[in-house]
Structure formats: C-alpha cells, structure tokens
Amino acid sequence: MTASNPANPDKNPISYRSSGVDIDAGNRLVERIKPFARRTMRPEALGGIGGFGALFEVPGKYRQPVLVSGTDGVGTKLKLAFQYARHATIGIDLVAMSVNDILVQGAEPLFFLDYFACGKLDVEIATQVVQGIAHGCEDAGCALIGGETAEMPGMYPEGEYDLAGFAVGVVEKDRIIDGSGIRENDIVLGIASSGPHSNGFSLIRKILDLNTVQSDTRLGETSLIDALLTPTRIYVKSLLTLMAELPVKGLAHITGGGLLENIPRVLPDGVMAHIDSSTWVRPSLFDWLQQHGNVAREEMLRVFNCGIGMVVVIAPEHAQTAIEILHNAGETVWQIGEIRPRQSETPPIVIA
C-alpha cells in the first residue's frame, strides 16, 4: 500500500527524484569517472574520488615550497559545445585555463578539482566532459583528485551545463617567476596557440550569427566549427622542461585581453615590449573572424591570442637554446620581439 502525503492526503508522496534530482544518476557518474581519474594519479595523492575532501602531500623534492592556485571556467565556448554536441574536449579547455595560469609563475601543477552543474544530469554527456578533464590533467601531469556534480532543476536550460575548476601547483620559493628580472634587450618568444583557446567566444558567436555558418563550413582543410572548438593547448610539460634547463625571466598566458593586455602584466617598471606581428604565422581562423566580423586590428589584438598562446621572456644569450628546447618538446615557437626601455609617455607594449 502506498503511503500518503500528510500535507496532501489525496496525492502520492514526492521524492528528490520527482523534484528533478536523481541521486542514482550521480552515483553512476562517479563510478564511470573513477577509471579516468585513476589514470591521472600522482604518488602524493592520498585516497581517491568519492571522499568528502581530497588529500595531497606536498612533494618532498621542494626545499621551500610555495603553493600557487588558479581558478577559471570555459566561458561561452560552452554554447558552441551545446549547439554542435561536442562535449569530449571541453574539459581539456577547463584544465588548460587554470594550469597554464599557475604555470606562468613557475609552478608545477599538482592537482585539479572540477565543478559540473546542470539542470538535469545526463550521465553520458557528463562522462564525456569529465573524461576530457582527465585527459587535460594527464597532459598537465596533475592529479584529478575530486570535484562536484550539482544537479539543480530550473537553474539551467535543458541540455546545458556549466563548468568551473581550479588547480593547485607548487614552486620553489627562490624560483618564482614574477618578471622582476626582465631587462632591456631581453628576447620575447611566442609559442603557438591551438586556436582561440577559451577566450573571445561572445564575439565569435556574434560573428557566427551575422554569417551563414553550417556545421560543415570549411576553413581550409578543416571545418570552421572544428577549428573553433579545438581545445586550449596545455603548455605545462614543455615549459617545465625549459625552466629546468634555463632561467626564464617572464611568462604570459595569452587569455582574455589578448597580447595587448597580458604581456604588460609581467613587465617591471621602466621597460616595454616591442612586438613584430610579421614574425609569426597568424592562423587563417583569425583572418576569417576579422574579415567576417569587420573587427578592427586593435580589437583583434585585445580580444584574441591571434596565434600566440604563451609568451616567454628570456635573456638574449639563452634565446636560441630556448627555441630549440621548445621545438624538441613539440612546440611551434618564434622570436616575436624584444624588451626596450620605456619612457613615461610610452605604452608598455607596441605591436608593429
């Protein structure tokens, strides 16, 4: 016999599931993602997915360890993922945005946690997303040690979700990279991006709305949508290799604000960066966006990375060796500029 609802004696009892939250689906997701998370584990990780808190030992190789943390999301790039049902790589973007940020201070990423929120949990889609997060953690060499899946009926449109995450890394105190040692005549290197990464997608979607774009619209040998949804490049392993062999003076992750605003963030007073835009090959995707959106050059440089996802500032005597190390690590890299003295009326960066 079915129990009645005391407040509504003529109605069937209600449950969390009838309210829109399926605890069993959440449990199924946890079981599905455990194998992906296990592949990311490091010796310092204590325990596994499913606990109330994640435990992690600071690696013993550090004499004066300083923890570095960063948090980020994917932004409205998610809208394209929803529209074209591309969920398998968006988690890589999530990891990349945080680990690349802490990397620029010289930190080795240690672990990552994610937050996945939706109106109704689709276990298949969520599994794809978390598998991408695990893939990104493997690329970064950090452990996926926990996270949160929040099913909140009424908060998100059907088929949509939100993502956020944070990374924690460690750097030796006397090897923190803060740009303070940058001097006149130092060399600026640019490492290629894989596309727009996870920035500027509100403008990108506006440009797409103003043009007739299909899922099979071509951009050279690939589709336009494939080019836009290519995941953010993770620079961790190549730059950690570089930092282990040469003294790096400054690093800038080219995210929101583009080249114009991110490079000055690492420059000390009294110097400026002079960048020559003819020194690298700008991917055709950015040409397409500028042409079809009628976007001004300065706006392109302020919104997009324009083909440079990470900037390295290094002493001139180390520049060629640094290029070789990065090439050997699988990066495409160019010498894109130099550091010059700055007068009070001069901007901190000039892109010729």
PEDA-V552537 format. One record per residue. N is the residue number from 0. PSI is psi in degrees with one decimal (none if undefined). Layout:
N_PSI + N_PSI
//
This chain:
0_133.7 + 1_130.1 + 2_147.7 + 3_162.9 + 4_116.9 + 5_-35.3 + 6_-27.6 + 7_79.3 + 8_-20.9 + 9_1.2 + 10_155.1 + 11_154.3 + 12_149.1 + 13_160.9 + 14_172.7 + 15_-39.6 + 16_-42.3 + 17_-18.3 + 18_-8.2 + 19_0.8 + 20_122.2 + 21_97.6 + 22_-37.5 + 23_-37.9 + 24_-40.3 + 25_-40.0 + 26_-37.7 + 27_-38.4 + 28_-45.0 + 29_-43.9 + 30_-36.6 + 31_-36.2 + 32_-12.2 + 33_-43.6 + 34_-35.5 + 35_-43.1 + 36_-37.7 + 37_-33.5 + 38_-17.5 + 39_-4.9 + 40_144.9 + 41_159.1 + 42_-25.7 + 43_-12.9 + 44_127.7 + 45_123.5 + 46_-166.3 + 47_-170.2 + 48_137.8 + 49_-13.0 + 50_173.8 + 51_-27.4 + 52_157.0 + 53_133.2 + 54_137.7 + 55_125.8 + 56_141.9 + 57_128.7 + 58_138.6 + 59_-10.6 + 60_-10.7 + 61_133.8 + 62_-49.4 + 63_76.7 + 64_134.3 + 65_125.7 + 66_138.4 + 67_129.5 + 68_154.1 + 69_147.2 + 70_149.1 + 71_176.7 + 72_-161.1 + 73_-13.6 + 74_-156.7 + 75_5.7 + 76_-27.1 + 77_-34.6 + 78_-38.5 + 79_-36.2 + 80_-41.6 + 81_-48.4 + 82_-39.5 + 83_13.9 + 84_47.7 + 85_90.4 + 86_-10.4 + 87_-23.5 + 88_-6.9 + 89_-26.4 + 90_-29.7 + 91_-42.7 + 92_-44.5 + 93_-47.6 + 94_-45.1 + 95_-42.2 + 96_-34.7 + 97_-44.8 + 98_-35.1 + 99_-33.9 + 100_-44.3 + 101_-24.4 + 102_-35.4 + 103_-11.7 + 104_11.6 + 105_7.4 + 106_139.8 + 107_119.2 + 108_133.8 + 109_-50.8 + 110_164.7 + 111_143.1 + 112_144.9 + 113_160.2 + 114_118.4 + 115_118.8 + 116_139.4 + 117_168.7 + 118_-45.3 + 119_127.0 + 120_120.3 + 121_107.3 + 122_-36.7 + 123_-48.5 + 124_-45.4 + 125_-36.3 + 126_-43.0 + 127_-43.7 + 128_-48.3 + 129_-32.4 + 130_-39.0 + 131_-40.0 + 132_-44.2 + 133_-39.4 + 134_-44.8 + 135_-39.5 + 136_-39.6 + 137_-43.6 + 138_-32.6 + 139_-9.1 + 140_21.6 + 141_158.8 + 142_135.2 + 143_99.8 + 144_1.4 + 145_-178.6 + 146_-172.2 + 147_132.3 + 148_116.8 + 149_118.9 + 150_114.0 + 151_90.3 + 152_135.3 + 153_-10.0 + 154_-27.6 + 155_146.7 + 156_155.7 + 157_133.8 + 158_0.4 + 159_159.3 + 160_170.0 + 161_152.9 + 162_139.5 + 163_162.6 + 164_168.1 + 165_152.1 + 166_148.7 + 167_131.8 + 168_-179.4 + 169_144.5 + 170_145.1 + 171_135.1 + 172_-40.5 + 173_6.8 + 174_15.1 + 175_133.7 + 176_114.4 + 177_3.6 + 178_-4.4 + 179_-22.0 + 180_4.8 + 181_134.1 + 182_166.0 + 183_140.4 + 184_-5.2 + 185_155.5 + 186_141.2 + 187_120.3 + 188_144.3 + 189_130.4 + 190_135.3 + 191_142.6 + 192_171.7 + 193_4.9 + 194_-153.4 + 195_-7.3 + 196_-123.2 + 197_39.7 + 198_146.7 + 199_13.2 + 200_-17.9 + 201_-40.6 + 202_-41.9 + 203_-45.4 + 204_-33.0 + 205_-41.9 + 206_-42.0 + 207_-38.9 + 208_-30.3 + 209_-4.8 + 210_157.5 + 211_104.1 + 212_126.5 + 213_167.4 + 214_-22.5 + 215_12.5 + 216_127.5 + 217_149.6 + 218_86.0 + 219_-126.6 + 220_-4.9 + 221_173.0 + 222_154.6 + 223_-42.6 + 224_-39.9 + 225_-42.1 + 226_-40.3 + 227_-34.4 + 228_5.4 + 229_129.6 + 230_154.3 + 231_133.9 + 232_137.8 + 233_120.1 + 234_7.3 + 235_-57.2 + 236_-39.8 + 237_-39.9 + 238_-32.6 + 239_-36.7 + 240_-44.9 + 241_-46.5 + 242_-25.8 + 243_-20.6 + 244_-26.7 + 245_151.0 + 246_113.0 + 247_129.7 + 248_-32.4 + 249_148.0 + 250_140.2 + 251_122.0 + 252_119.8 + 253_95.3 + 254_-140.3 + 255_130.2 + 256_-13.4 + 257_-160.8 + 258_-36.5 + 259_-35.2 + 260_-21.0 + 261_-36.8 + 262_-44.9 + 263_-20.5 + 264_-22.0 + 265_3.3 + 266_134.6 + 267_170.4 + 268_146.9 + 269_-4.7 + 270_161.8 + 271_162.8 + 272_126.7 + 273_115.1 + 274_134.7 + 275_107.1 + 276_-10.0 + 277_-2.4 + 278_-12.5 + 279_161.8 + 280_111.9 + 281_125.1 + 282_146.2 + 283_-23.2 + 284_-41.4 + 285_-32.7 + 286_-42.4 + 287_-45.9 + 288_-43.5 + 289_-43.3 + 290_-48.5 + 291_-15.1 + 292_-3.5 + 293_50.4 + 294_131.3 + 295_152.9 + 296_-47.0 + 297_-35.7 + 298_-40.3 + 299_-44.3 + 300_-23.4 + 301_-25.9 + 302_-42.7 + 303_161.8 + 304_-15.4 + 305_30.6 + 306_-7.3 + 307_110.2 + 308_-21.6 + 309_139.6 + 310_137.1 + 311_129.9 + 312_126.4 + 313_155.6 + 314_146.0 + 315_-34.0 + 316_-13.8 + 317_-4.8 + 318_-48.7 + 319_-40.0 + 320_-39.9 + 321_-42.6 + 322_-43.3 + 323_-41.7 + 324_-45.0 + 325_-40.2 + 326_-45.1 + 327_-23.6 + 328_2.2 + 329_8.7 + 330_153.0 + 331_123.4 + 332_145.0 + 333_153.2 + 334_111.1 + 335_-5.1 + 336_-169.2 + 337_165.3 + 338_130.5 + 339_161.5 + 340_148.4 + 341_130.0 + 342_161.9 + 343_-31.7 + 344_-2.0 + 345_137.2 + 346_158.5 + 347_-10.4 + 348_139.3 + 349_127.7 + 350_104.0 + 351_none
//
